[in-house]
Amino acid sequence: MIVVGSRSRDAEYLAAIEAVLVQQPSLVHYRVLFGPPHHQVLKDHLIRLLQVRDPHDRSQGMKTLHLGLIDGMTSPERFFCASEKAAVVPIPSLTSHEAFDSGVMLGVMEAARLLDHGRQAYAAARRIETIPEVDVLEVVRNRGVHT
């Protein structure tokens, strides 16, 4: 599973990712941020991911947690979530100027291409592999969760 973007703020969605990673230790998870997290809830999520999984652990035969940050804004931020079976690409909200609460569902072929794209983004990213590395990330919007 690959998730790309720095603006996630849905606590239930982030908790679901954490729960799946606990339930399925062999599931490989990538999170690539484009710039620092925009919301505290995402920064907290990154810390919980590092508490659930050690990026240096290879007990499953491979690395199963990949966290990275694309520094600077020379590359436009992108948003998607992809697995081997499907992908979702968020689109701007139809009801709010800030939210991305709608999306387009893509099939297997497109999801495979987005998985490749996410891996390439991770390859270009600065690794975030410790809680102190997350602690120093400044939250862009230091406000509460929006619905």
Secondary structure, 3 states (H helix, E strand, C coil): CEEECCCCCCHHHHHHHHHHHHHCCCCCEEEEEECCCCCHHHHHHHHHHHHHCCCCCCCCCCCCEEEEEECCCCCCCCCEEECCCCEEEEECCCCCCCCCCEEEEECHHHHHHHHHHHHHHHHHCEECCCHHHHHCCCCCCCCCCCC
